[in-house]
Amino acid sequence: MAVFRAVSAPVVGATKAAHLEDALAAVDVDLSDGERERLEAPYRPHRVLGHT
């Protein structure tokens, strides 16, 4: 018999139709290289933890 451990995690997603519509509309947004660089600058990659 399989034993499963409980997992606590938030469910992330749109809570209103307008949120989903805005997210879908973003697919058609074209960013310049400078805009993309400015948005990505704060991102710092890190190692995934908790997985073996």
Secondary structure, DSSP 8 states (H G I E B T S, - for coil): ------------S-SSHHHHHHHHHGGG----HHHHHHHHTT-------S--
